[in-house]
């Protein structure tokens, strides 16, 4: 708060509510495209909705995949994701409901519970399992795949469990913002990354509430609504829809307003890598040769 001209008028207010209000967005981005996710299954028959599919990887560079899972039916999730490999990118899992146990070849183990985040950098290779730790009840959350720059694809694996209480939060009028990655209105998120500069916000908006997020025009950005609805620069975005935001030169951010029922949405943005993308299942590299190498390393037990 030091030196801010508004400090005197904000003196009586809780600092968590007083902080922001300063950055504004004058030229908000428009919605370029609305996407409805595709129902699919992965792992051992886990039903999920793939929101960011492979054909959007170039458009939404540096993001490679976004899955939304949400069900009350244990049959949809009970098989979990038994041991499988990854190389060349990062996975970010954000739980809303339910419990998932994670174990990997680097000896890490963690339990994802509601509100918590697991950030895993596969680097040159990780073999892990992600298994539900419940027999009934709801399971809901997201998994995002974030690409690594070519120079970091073969780096050492890295892993962090972020407890719900360790996800920084920001209270604005009518809006609670959970800052998983990047920075929002002066609040640093739980994780920062060079190269891709990811921003990952979980927004809880009261009915009619406004929220704005400054963002460079060159960063690719998406908003996925998982409760209620929002209006983004004149476009209504309903539940279970992803809006891809236009990168119009001169735009300075994203502005939204929640509908009459309020809304919950994730806002994800990042700096594109503009590097070749070669993917074969859980391996994402830059060239086919590197993919062959990954498959061979996995078969020979050298991946992790
Ligand atoms: Fe995985």
py3Dmol code that shows the C-alpha trace and the ligand (Angstrom):
import py3Dmol

protein = """\
ATOM      1  CA  UNK A   1       0.000   0.000   0.000  1.00  0.00           C
ATOM      2  CA  UNK A   2       3.031   2.276   0.389  1.00  0.00           C
ATOM      3  CA  UNK A   3       2.748   5.550  -1.443  1.00  0.00           C
ATOM      4  CA  UNK A   4      -0.496   4.858  -3.208  1.00  0.00           C
ATOM      5  CA  UNK A   5      -2.447   8.107  -3.573  1.00  0.00           C
ATOM      6  CA  UNK A   6      -5.652   6.356  -2.555  1.00  0.00           C
ATOM      7  CA  UNK A   7      -4.241   5.033   0.728  1.00  0.00           C
ATOM      8  CA  UNK A   8      -5.984   7.633   2.863  1.00  0.00           C
ATOM      9  CA  UNK A   9      -9.429   6.901   1.488  1.00  0.00           C
ATOM     10  CA  UNK A  10      -8.819   3.185   1.779  1.00  0.00           C
ATOM     11  CA  UNK A  11      -7.469   3.383   5.313  1.00  0.00           C
ATOM     12  CA  UNK A  12     -10.606   1.972   6.910  1.00  0.00           C
ATOM     13  CA  UNK A  13     -10.950  -0.908   4.525  1.00  0.00           C
ATOM     14  CA  UNK A  14      -9.584  -4.395   4.803  1.00  0.00           C
ATOM     15  CA  UNK A  15      -6.351  -4.405   2.800  1.00  0.00           C
ATOM     16  CA  UNK A  16      -7.385  -7.504   0.867  1.00  0.00           C
ATOM     17  CA  UNK A  17     -10.365  -5.625  -0.535  1.00  0.00           C
ATOM     18  CA  UNK A  18      -8.561  -2.313  -0.894  1.00  0.00           C
ATOM     19  CA  UNK A  19      -5.564  -3.405  -2.933  1.00  0.00           C
ATOM     20  CA  UNK A  20      -6.806  -3.722  -6.518  1.00  0.00           C
ATOM     21  CA  UNK A  21      -9.282  -1.425  -8.340  1.00  0.00           C
ATOM     22  CA  UNK A  22      -6.305   0.420  -9.883  1.00  0.00           C
ATOM     23  CA  UNK A  23      -5.451  -1.394 -13.134  1.00  0.00           C
ATOM     24  CA  UNK A  24      -8.211  -0.998 -15.661  1.00  0.00           C
ATOM     25  CA  UNK A  25      -8.832  -2.308 -19.137  1.00  0.00           C
ATOM     26  CA  UNK A  26      -9.719   0.331 -21.721  1.00  0.00           C
ATOM     27  CA  UNK A  27      -9.793  -1.804 -24.867  1.00  0.00           C
ATOM     28  CA  UNK A  28     -11.045  -5.267 -23.919  1.00  0.00           C
ATOM     29  CA  UNK A  29     -10.603  -8.205 -26.233  1.00  0.00           C
ATOM     30  CA  UNK A  30     -13.549  -9.584 -28.167  1.00  0.00           C
ATOM     31  CA  UNK A  31     -14.467 -13.263 -28.390  1.00  0.00           C
ATOM     32  CA  UNK A  32     -12.978 -14.817 -31.503  1.00  0.00           C
ATOM     33  CA  UNK A  33     -14.622 -18.174 -31.111  1.00  0.00           C
ATOM     34  CA  UNK A  34     -16.777 -20.225 -28.725  1.00  0.00           C
ATOM     35  CA  UNK A  35     -15.859 -23.864 -28.293  1.00  0.00           C
ATOM     36  CA  UNK A  36     -17.923 -26.648 -26.817  1.00  0.00           C
ATOM     37  CA  UNK A  37     -15.779 -29.410 -25.367  1.00  0.00           C
ATOM     38  CA  UNK A  38     -15.744 -32.937 -26.753  1.00  0.00           C
ATOM     39  CA  UNK A  39     -16.821 -35.842 -24.586  1.00  0.00           C
ATOM     40  CA  UNK A  40     -14.048 -38.416 -24.423  1.00  0.00           C
ATOM     41  CA  UNK A  41     -12.400 -40.829 -22.038  1.00  0.00           C
ATOM     42  CA  UNK A  42      -8.799 -41.225 -20.963  1.00  0.00           C
ATOM     43  CA  UNK A  43      -6.771 -43.246 -18.486  1.00  0.00           C
ATOM     44  CA  UNK A  44      -8.709 -46.346 -17.408  1.00  0.00           C
ATOM     45  CA  UNK A  45     -12.048 -45.174 -18.799  1.00  0.00           C
ATOM     46  CA  UNK A  46     -12.337 -41.828 -17.024  1.00  0.00           C
ATOM     47  CA  UNK A  47     -15.055 -39.797 -18.707  1.00  0.00           C
ATOM     48  CA  UNK A  48     -14.132 -36.194 -19.306  1.00  0.00           C
ATOM     49  CA  UNK A  49     -14.661 -33.229 -21.581  1.00  0.00           C
ATOM     50  CA  UNK A  50     -11.695 -32.213 -23.707  1.00  0.00           C
ATOM     51  CA  UNK A  51     -12.072 -28.470 -24.061  1.00  0.00           C
ATOM     52  CA  UNK A  52      -8.762 -27.624 -25.688  1.00  0.00           C
ATOM     53  CA  UNK A  53      -8.244 -30.244 -28.374  1.00  0.00           C
ATOM     54  CA  UNK A  54      -5.156 -30.931 -30.485  1.00  0.00           C
ATOM     55  CA  UNK A  55      -6.362 -28.816 -33.419  1.00  0.00           C
ATOM     56  CA  UNK A  56      -6.299 -25.728 -31.143  1.00  0.00           C
ATOM     57  CA  UNK A  57      -2.695 -26.171 -29.939  1.00  0.00           C
ATOM     58  CA  UNK A  58      -1.275 -23.735 -32.441  1.00  0.00           C
ATOM     59  CA  UNK A  59      -3.978 -21.147 -31.809  1.00  0.00           C
ATOM     60  CA  UNK A  60      -3.661 -21.394 -28.035  1.00  0.00           C
ATOM     61  CA  UNK A  61       0.128 -21.864 -27.865  1.00  0.00           C
ATOM     62  CA  UNK A  62       1.655 -22.422 -25.216  1.00  0.00           C
ATOM     63  CA  UNK A  63      -1.327 -24.513 -24.040  1.00  0.00           C
ATOM     64  CA  UNK A  64      -1.625 -28.035 -25.395  1.00  0.00           C
ATOM     65  CA  UNK A  65      -4.709 -29.445 -23.744  1.00  0.00           C
ATOM     66  CA  UNK A  66      -7.463 -28.576 -21.268  1.00  0.00           C
ATOM     67  CA  UNK A  67      -9.676 -31.295 -19.826  1.00  0.00           C
ATOM     68  CA  UNK A  68     -12.686 -30.624 -17.624  1.00  0.00           C
ATOM     69  CA  UNK A  69     -13.853 -33.521 -15.537  1.00  0.00           C
ATOM     70  CA  UNK A  70     -17.033 -33.372 -13.477  1.00  0.00           C
ATOM     71  CA  UNK A  71     -19.388 -36.132 -12.444  1.00  0.00           C
ATOM     72  CA  UNK A  72     -21.338 -37.542  -9.500  1.00  0.00           C
ATOM     73  CA  UNK A  73     -21.112 -41.042 -10.924  1.00  0.00           C
ATOM     74  CA  UNK A  74     -18.160 -43.072  -9.566  1.00  0.00           C
ATOM     75  CA  UNK A  75     -18.335 -45.287 -12.657  1.00  0.00           C
ATOM     76  CA  UNK A  76     -17.134 -42.270 -14.665  1.00  0.00           C
ATOM     77  CA  UNK A  77     -13.909 -41.817 -12.685  1.00  0.00           C
ATOM     78  CA  UNK A  78     -13.164 -44.852 -10.520  1.00  0.00           C
ATOM     79  CA  UNK A  79     -10.642 -46.371 -12.954  1.00  0.00           C
ATOM     80  CA  UNK A  80      -8.424 -43.310 -12.602  1.00  0.00           C
ATOM     81  CA  UNK A  81      -5.200 -42.833 -14.535  1.00  0.00           C
ATOM     82  CA  UNK A  82      -2.856 -45.747 -13.789  1.00  0.00           C
ATOM     83  CA  UNK A  83       0.897 -45.485 -14.509  1.00  0.00           C
ATOM     84  CA  UNK A  84       1.624 -43.538 -17.699  1.00  0.00           C
ATOM     85  CA  UNK A  85       4.554 -41.458 -18.971  1.00  0.00           C
ATOM     86  CA  UNK A  86       4.973 -37.788 -19.892  1.00  0.00           C
ATOM     87  CA  UNK A  87       7.819 -35.902 -21.544  1.00  0.00           C
ATOM     88  CA  UNK A  88       8.342 -32.360 -22.772  1.00  0.00           C
ATOM     89  CA  UNK A  89       5.683 -30.256 -21.012  1.00  0.00           C
ATOM     90  CA  UNK A  90       3.960 -29.445 -17.711  1.00  0.00           C
ATOM     91  CA  UNK A  91       0.645 -30.662 -16.305  1.00  0.00           C
ATOM     92  CA  UNK A  92      -1.426 -28.503 -13.976  1.00  0.00           C
ATOM     93  CA  UNK A  93      -4.274 -30.215 -12.151  1.00  0.00           C
ATOM     94  CA  UNK A  94      -6.811 -28.127 -10.240  1.00  0.00           C
ATOM     95  CA  UNK A  95      -9.369 -29.896  -8.072  1.00  0.00           C
ATOM     96  CA  UNK A  96     -12.804 -28.462  -7.306  1.00  0.00           C
ATOM     97  CA  UNK A  97     -14.393 -31.537  -5.738  1.00  0.00           C
ATOM     98  CA  UNK A  98     -13.082 -34.975  -4.838  1.00  0.00           C
ATOM     99  CA  UNK A  99      -9.721 -36.494  -3.965  1.00  0.00           C
ATOM    100  CA  UNK A 100      -7.000 -37.862  -6.224  1.00  0.00           C
ATOM    101  CA  UNK A 101      -3.784 -39.579  -5.160  1.00  0.00           C
ATOM    102  CA  UNK A 102      -0.684 -38.907  -7.237  1.00  0.00           C
ATOM    103  CA  UNK A 103       2.491 -41.016  -7.288  1.00  0.00           C
ATOM    104  CA  UNK A 104       5.421 -40.666  -9.655  1.00  0.00           C
ATOM    105  CA  UNK A 105       8.711 -42.236 -10.664  1.00  0.00           C
ATOM    106  CA  UNK A 106      10.690 -39.439  -9.004  1.00  0.00           C
ATOM    107  CA  UNK A 107       9.320 -40.590  -5.635  1.00  0.00           C
ATOM    108  CA  UNK A 108       6.760 -37.813  -5.244  1.00  0.00           C
ATOM    109  CA  UNK A 109       3.402 -38.568  -3.736  1.00  0.00           C
ATOM    110  CA  UNK A 110       0.541 -36.200  -3.048  1.00  0.00           C
ATOM    111  CA  UNK A 111      -3.171 -35.990  -2.456  1.00  0.00           C
ATOM    112  CA  UNK A 112      -5.245 -33.542  -4.428  1.00  0.00           C
ATOM    113  CA  UNK A 113      -8.227 -32.262  -2.441  1.00  0.00           C
ATOM    114  CA  UNK A 114     -10.809 -29.556  -3.257  1.00  0.00           C
ATOM    115  CA  UNK A 115      -9.166 -26.218  -4.011  1.00  0.00           C
ATOM    116  CA  UNK A 116      -5.662 -27.630  -4.321  1.00  0.00           C
ATOM    117  CA  UNK A 117      -3.342 -27.638  -7.316  1.00  0.00           C
ATOM    118  CA  UNK A 118      -0.672 -30.010  -8.516  1.00  0.00           C
ATOM    119  CA  UNK A 119       1.952 -28.568 -10.825  1.00  0.00           C
ATOM    120  CA  UNK A 120       4.173 -31.145 -12.455  1.00  0.00           C
ATOM    121  CA  UNK A 121       6.973 -30.420 -14.890  1.00  0.00           C
ATOM    122  CA  UNK A 122       7.582 -33.652 -16.757  1.00  0.00           C
ATOM    123  CA  UNK A 123      10.775 -32.394 -18.405  1.00  0.00           C
ATOM    124  CA  UNK A 124      12.739 -35.342 -19.804  1.00  0.00           C
ATOM    125  CA  UNK A 125      10.386 -37.842 -18.249  1.00  0.00           C
ATOM    126  CA  UNK A 126       7.990 -38.817 -15.503  1.00  0.00           C
ATOM    127  CA  UNK A 127       5.888 -41.935 -15.078  1.00  0.00           C
ATOM    128  CA  UNK A 128       2.981 -41.335 -12.751  1.00  0.00           C
ATOM    129  CA  UNK A 129      -0.468 -42.404 -11.682  1.00  0.00           C
ATOM    130  CA  UNK A 130      -3.422 -40.247 -10.753  1.00  0.00           C
ATOM    131  CA  UNK A 131      -6.032 -42.307  -8.912  1.00  0.00           C
ATOM    132  CA  UNK A 132      -9.307 -41.311  -7.239  1.00  0.00           C
ATOM    133  CA  UNK A 133      -9.281 -41.752  -3.492  1.00  0.00           C
ATOM    134  CA  UNK A 134     -13.009 -42.105  -2.989  1.00  0.00           C
ATOM    135  CA  UNK A 135     -15.672 -44.674  -3.826  1.00  0.00           C
ATOM    136  CA  UNK A 136     -18.577 -42.272  -4.191  1.00  0.00           C
ATOM    137  CA  UNK A 137     -19.406 -38.594  -4.371  1.00  0.00           C
ATOM    138  CA  UNK A 138     -18.532 -35.914  -6.865  1.00  0.00           C
ATOM    139  CA  UNK A 139     -15.230 -35.532  -8.690  1.00  0.00           C
ATOM    140  CA  UNK A 140     -14.649 -32.240 -10.486  1.00  0.00           C
ATOM    141  CA  UNK A 141     -11.651 -30.302 -11.730  1.00  0.00           C
ATOM    142  CA  UNK A 142      -9.360 -29.452 -14.608  1.00  0.00           C
ATOM    143  CA  UNK A 143      -6.132 -30.617 -16.109  1.00  0.00           C
ATOM    144  CA  UNK A 144      -4.171 -28.195 -18.244  1.00  0.00           C
ATOM    145  CA  UNK A 145      -1.109 -29.074 -20.323  1.00  0.00           C
ATOM    146  CA  UNK A 146       1.392 -26.262 -20.642  1.00  0.00           C
ATOM    147  CA  UNK A 147       4.195 -26.584 -23.152  1.00  0.00           C
ATOM    148  CA  UNK A 148       7.863 -26.147 -22.262  1.00  0.00           C
ATOM    149  CA  UNK A 149      10.253 -24.079 -24.387  1.00  0.00           C
ATOM    150  CA  UNK A 150      12.531 -26.275 -26.545  1.00  0.00           C
ATOM    151  CA  UNK A 151      15.487 -25.501 -24.276  1.00  0.00           C
ATOM    152  CA  UNK A 152      13.621 -26.865 -21.215  1.00  0.00           C
ATOM    153  CA  UNK A 153      11.988 -29.998 -22.642  1.00  0.00           C
ATOM    154  CA  UNK A 154      14.754 -32.295 -21.342  1.00  0.00           C
ATOM    155  CA  UNK A 155      15.232 -30.548 -18.006  1.00  0.00           C
ATOM    156  CA  UNK A 156      14.897 -32.360 -14.691  1.00  0.00           C
ATOM    157  CA  UNK A 157      11.343 -33.131 -13.624  1.00  0.00           C
ATOM    158  CA  UNK A 158       9.803 -30.826 -11.014  1.00  0.00           C
ATOM    159  CA  UNK A 159       6.742 -31.220  -8.872  1.00  0.00           C
ATOM    160  CA  UNK A 160       4.749 -29.220  -6.357  1.00  0.00           C
ATOM    161  CA  UNK A 161       1.508 -29.788  -4.488  1.00  0.00           C
ATOM    162  CA  UNK A 162      -0.159 -26.506  -3.608  1.00  0.00           C
ATOM    163  CA  UNK A 163      -2.648 -26.763  -0.751  1.00  0.00           C
ATOM    164  CA  UNK A 164      -5.875 -24.821  -1.154  1.00  0.00           C
ATOM    165  CA  UNK A 165      -4.877 -22.379   1.602  1.00  0.00           C
ATOM    166  CA  UNK A 166      -1.619 -21.686  -0.261  1.00  0.00           C
ATOM    167  CA  UNK A 167      -3.360 -20.518  -3.438  1.00  0.00           C
ATOM    168  CA  UNK A 168      -3.228 -16.712  -3.171  1.00  0.00           C
ATOM    169  CA  UNK A 169      -6.646 -15.071  -3.257  1.00  0.00           C
ATOM    170  CA  UNK A 170      -7.758 -11.591  -4.056  1.00  0.00           C
ATOM    171  CA  UNK A 171     -11.135 -10.137  -3.068  1.00  0.00           C
ATOM    172  CA  UNK A 172     -12.504  -7.485  -5.385  1.00  0.00           C
ATOM    173  CA  UNK A 173     -16.015  -6.049  -5.265  1.00  0.00           C
ATOM    174  CA  UNK A 174     -18.240  -9.002  -6.215  1.00  0.00           C
ATOM    175  CA  UNK A 175     -15.302 -11.119  -7.323  1.00  0.00           C
ATOM    176  CA  UNK A 176     -13.085 -13.612  -5.544  1.00  0.00           C
ATOM    177  CA  UNK A 177      -9.981 -14.369  -7.618  1.00  0.00           C
ATOM    178  CA  UNK A 178      -7.787 -17.394  -6.919  1.00  0.00           C
ATOM    179  CA  UNK A 179      -4.393 -16.740  -8.484  1.00  0.00           C
ATOM    180  CA  UNK A 180      -2.930 -20.122  -9.393  1.00  0.00           C
ATOM    181  CA  UNK A 181      -0.246 -18.746 -11.728  1.00  0.00           C
ATOM    182  CA  UNK A 182       0.943 -15.359 -12.935  1.00  0.00           C
ATOM    183  CA  UNK A 183      -0.107 -12.064 -11.402  1.00  0.00           C
ATOM    184  CA  UNK A 184      -3.488 -10.411 -10.962  1.00  0.00           C
ATOM    185  CA  UNK A 185      -4.020  -6.904  -9.587  1.00  0.00           C
ATOM    186  CA  UNK A 186      -0.779  -6.932  -7.664  1.00  0.00           C
ATOM    187  CA  UNK A 187      -1.164 -10.436  -6.268  1.00  0.00           C
ATOM    188  CA  UNK A 188       1.479 -13.016  -7.202  1.00  0.00           C
ATOM    189  CA  UNK A 189       0.148 -16.448  -8.026  1.00  0.00           C
ATOM    190  CA  UNK A 190       1.353 -19.724  -6.545  1.00  0.00           C
ATOM    191  CA  UNK A 191       3.548 -20.486  -9.567  1.00  0.00           C
ATOM    192  CA  UNK A 192       5.496 -18.302 -12.029  1.00  0.00           C
ATOM    193  CA  UNK A 193       7.112 -19.478 -15.233  1.00  0.00           C
ATOM    194  CA  UNK A 194       9.616 -17.813 -17.515  1.00  0.00           C
ATOM    195  CA  UNK A 195       9.173 -18.295 -21.215  1.00  0.00           C
ATOM    196  CA  UNK A 196       5.452 -19.037 -21.228  1.00  0.00           C
ATOM    197  CA  UNK A 197       4.440 -16.537 -18.498  1.00  0.00           C
ATOM    198  CA  UNK A 198       1.241 -18.431 -17.704  1.00  0.00           C
ATOM    199  CA  UNK A 199      -1.702 -16.709 -16.044  1.00  0.00           C
ATOM    200  CA  UNK A 200      -4.220 -19.075 -14.431  1.00  0.00           C
ATOM    201  CA  UNK A 201      -7.105 -17.549 -12.476  1.00  0.00           C
ATOM    202  CA  UNK A 202     -10.179 -19.155 -10.952  1.00  0.00           C
ATOM    203  CA  UNK A 203     -12.893 -16.506 -10.810  1.00  0.00           C
ATOM    204  CA  UNK A 204     -15.913 -16.612  -8.489  1.00  0.00           C
ATOM    205  CA  UNK A 205     -18.248 -13.834  -9.576  1.00  0.00           C
ATOM    206  CA  UNK A 206     -21.422 -12.648  -7.875  1.00  0.00           C
ATOM    207  CA  UNK A 207     -24.466 -11.888 -10.037  1.00  0.00           C
ATOM    208  CA  UNK A 208     -23.733  -8.918 -12.283  1.00  0.00           C
ATOM    209  CA  UNK A 209     -20.165  -8.490 -10.983  1.00  0.00           C
ATOM    210  CA  UNK A 210     -17.494  -7.056 -13.254  1.00  0.00           C
ATOM    211  CA  UNK A 211     -13.935  -8.307 -13.526  1.00  0.00           C
ATOM    212  CA  UNK A 212     -11.100  -7.000 -15.674  1.00  0.00           C
ATOM    213  CA  UNK A 213      -7.628  -8.403 -16.214  1.00  0.00           C
ATOM    214  CA  UNK A 214      -4.907  -6.469 -18.041  1.00  0.00           C
ATOM    215  CA  UNK A 215      -3.056  -8.669 -20.524  1.00  0.00           C
ATOM    216  CA  UNK A 216      -0.584  -8.070 -23.379  1.00  0.00           C
ATOM    217  CA  UNK A 217      -2.318  -8.352 -26.760  1.00  0.00           C
ATOM    218  CA  UNK A 218       0.180 -10.953 -27.948  1.00  0.00           C
ATOM    219  CA  UNK A 219      -0.614 -13.446 -25.179  1.00  0.00           C
ATOM    220  CA  UNK A 220      -3.085 -16.148 -26.131  1.00  0.00           C
ATOM    221  CA  UNK A 221      -6.061 -16.336 -23.781  1.00  0.00           C
ATOM    222  CA  UNK A 222      -9.120 -18.433 -23.062  1.00  0.00           C
ATOM    223  CA  UNK A 223     -11.973 -18.357 -20.569  1.00  0.00           C
ATOM    224  CA  UNK A 224     -13.878 -21.508 -19.613  1.00  0.00           C
ATOM    225  CA  UNK A 225     -17.161 -21.058 -17.730  1.00  0.00           C
ATOM    226  CA  UNK A 226     -18.053 -23.875 -15.336  1.00  0.00           C
ATOM    227  CA  UNK A 227     -20.977 -22.312 -13.392  1.00  0.00           C
ATOM    228  CA  UNK A 228     -23.521 -19.725 -14.508  1.00  0.00           C
ATOM    229  CA  UNK A 229     -22.661 -17.480 -17.424  1.00  0.00           C
ATOM    230  CA  UNK A 230     -20.671 -14.376 -18.284  1.00  0.00           C
ATOM    231  CA  UNK A 231     -20.711 -11.664 -20.925  1.00  0.00           C
ATOM    232  CA  UNK A 232     -17.333 -11.037 -22.588  1.00  0.00           C
ATOM    233  CA  UNK A 233     -17.272  -7.873 -24.704  1.00  0.00           C
ATOM    234  CA  UNK A 234     -20.893  -8.374 -25.753  1.00  0.00           C
ATOM    235  CA  UNK A 235     -20.733 -12.148 -26.227  1.00  0.00           C
ATOM    236  CA  UNK A 236     -22.632 -14.411 -23.831  1.00  0.00           C
ATOM    237  CA  UNK A 237     -20.569 -17.363 -22.713  1.00  0.00           C
ATOM    238  CA  UNK A 238     -22.614 -20.091 -21.096  1.00  0.00           C
ATOM    239  CA  UNK A 239     -21.611 -22.923 -18.813  1.00  0.00           C
ATOM    240  CA  UNK A 240     -19.284 -25.535 -20.315  1.00  0.00           C
ATOM    241  CA  UNK A 241     -18.153 -23.227 -23.101  1.00  0.00           C
ATOM    242  CA  UNK A 242     -14.637 -22.009 -23.776  1.00  0.00           C
ATOM    243  CA  UNK A 243     -14.200 -18.549 -25.268  1.00  0.00           C
ATOM    244  CA  UNK A 244     -11.025 -17.962 -27.263  1.00  0.00           C
ATOM    245  CA  UNK A 245     -10.144 -14.280 -26.934  1.00  0.00           C
ATOM    246  CA  UNK A 246      -9.024 -12.323 -29.989  1.00  0.00           C
ATOM    247  CA  UNK A 247      -5.461 -10.942 -30.044  1.00  0.00           C
ATOM    248  CA  UNK A 248      -6.405  -7.595 -31.604  1.00  0.00           C
ATOM    249  CA  UNK A 249      -3.475  -5.149 -31.656  1.00  0.00           C
ATOM    250  CA  UNK A 250      -4.135  -2.368 -29.167  1.00  0.00           C
ATOM    251  CA  UNK A 251      -6.295  -4.440 -26.848  1.00  0.00           C
ATOM    252  CA  UNK A 252      -5.077  -4.197 -23.285  1.00  0.00           C
ATOM    253  CA  UNK A 253      -6.910  -6.970 -21.477  1.00  0.00           C
ATOM    254  CA  UNK A 254     -10.036  -8.907 -20.748  1.00  0.00           C
ATOM    255  CA  UNK A 255     -13.265  -7.544 -19.254  1.00  0.00           C
ATOM    256  CA  UNK A 256     -16.277  -9.586 -18.238  1.00  0.00           C
ATOM    257  CA  UNK A 257     -19.556  -9.348 -16.380  1.00  0.00           C
ATOM    258  CA  UNK A 258     -21.288 -12.225 -14.635  1.00  0.00           C
ATOM    259  CA  UNK A 259     -24.863 -13.100 -15.577  1.00  0.00           C
ATOM    260  CA  UNK A 260     -27.848 -12.961 -13.224  1.00  0.00           C
ATOM    261  CA  UNK A 261     -26.910 -16.228 -11.510  1.00  0.00           C
ATOM    262  CA  UNK A 262     -23.285 -15.254 -11.015  1.00  0.00           C
ATOM    263  CA  UNK A 263     -20.515 -17.310 -12.529  1.00  0.00           C
ATOM    264  CA  UNK A 264     -17.421 -19.344 -11.952  1.00  0.00           C
ATOM    265  CA  UNK A 265     -14.832 -19.481 -14.680  1.00  0.00           C
ATOM    266  CA  UNK A 266     -11.160 -20.096 -15.253  1.00  0.00           C
ATOM    267  CA  UNK A 267      -9.112 -17.563 -17.187  1.00  0.00           C
ATOM    268  CA  UNK A 268      -5.924 -18.926 -18.726  1.00  0.00           C
ATOM    269  CA  UNK A 269      -3.395 -16.956 -20.759  1.00  0.00           C
ATOM    270  CA  UNK A 270       0.234 -17.190 -21.759  1.00  0.00           C
ATOM    271  CA  UNK A 271       2.977 -16.029 -24.058  1.00  0.00           C
ATOM    272  CA  UNK A 272       3.170 -18.170 -27.193  1.00  0.00           C
ATOM    273  CA  UNK A 273       6.398 -20.101 -27.799  1.00  0.00           C
ATOM    274  CA  UNK A 274       6.082 -20.127 -31.610  1.00  0.00           C
ATOM    275  CA  UNK A 275       8.077 -23.351 -31.791  1.00  0.00           C
ATOM    276  CA  UNK A 276       7.196 -26.535 -33.706  1.00  0.00           C
ATOM    277  CA  UNK A 277       4.870 -28.904 -31.820  1.00  0.00           C
ATOM    278  CA  UNK A 278       5.264 -32.667 -32.295  1.00  0.00           C
ATOM    279  CA  UNK A 279       2.889 -34.741 -30.155  1.00  0.00           C
ATOM    280  CA  UNK A 280       2.431 -38.449 -29.773  1.00  0.00           C
ATOM    281  CA  UNK A 281       0.042 -39.121 -26.876  1.00  0.00           C
ATOM    282  CA  UNK A 282       1.785 -38.121 -23.631  1.00  0.00           C
ATOM    283  CA  UNK A 283       4.990 -36.933 -25.345  1.00  0.00           C
ATOM    284  CA  UNK A 284       5.162 -33.383 -26.690  1.00  0.00           C
ATOM    285  CA  UNK A 285       8.423 -32.399 -28.373  1.00  0.00           C
ATOM    286  CA  UNK A 286       9.540 -30.238 -31.310  1.00  0.00           C
ATOM    287  CA  UNK A 287      10.447 -32.865 -33.925  1.00  0.00           C
ATOM    288  CA  UNK A 288       9.416 -36.390 -34.937  1.00  0.00           C
ATOM    289  CA  UNK A 289      12.928 -37.631 -34.175  1.00  0.00           C
ATOM    290  CA  UNK A 290      12.536 -36.456 -30.582  1.00  0.00           C
ATOM    291  CA  UNK A 291       9.184 -38.279 -30.405  1.00  0.00           C
ATOM    292  CA  UNK A 292      10.753 -41.537 -31.681  1.00  0.00           C
ATOM    293  CA  UNK A 293      13.449 -41.076 -29.052  1.00  0.00           C
ATOM    294  CA  UNK A 294      10.838 -40.595 -26.313  1.00  0.00           C
ATOM    295  CA  UNK A 295       8.975 -43.756 -27.347  1.00  0.00           C
ATOM    296  CA  UNK A 296      12.222 -45.698 -27.489  1.00  0.00           C
ATOM    297  CA  UNK A 297      13.373 -44.359 -24.110  1.00  0.00           C
ATOM    298  CA  UNK A 298      10.027 -45.330 -22.588  1.00  0.00           C
ATOM    299  CA  UNK A 299      10.134 -48.863 -24.076  1.00  0.00           C
ATOM    300  CA  UNK A 300      13.721 -49.326 -22.894  1.00  0.00           C
ATOM    301  CA  UNK A 301      12.902 -48.096 -19.394  1.00  0.00           C
ATOM    302  CA  UNK A 302      15.107 -45.002 -19.810  1.00  0.00           C
ATOM    303  CA  UNK A 303      12.387 -42.339 -19.747  1.00  0.00           C
ATOM    304  CA  UNK A 304      12.187 -42.008 -15.993  1.00  0.00           C
TER     305      UNK A 304
END
"""
ligand_1 = """\
1
FE
Fe -0.661 -37.752 -16.388
"""
view = py3Dmol.view(width=600, height=400)
view.addModel(protein, "pdb")
view.setStyle({"model": 0}, {"cartoon": {"style": "trace"}})
view.addModel(ligand_1, "xyz")
view.setStyle({"model": 1}, {"stick": {}})
view.zoomTo()
view.show()
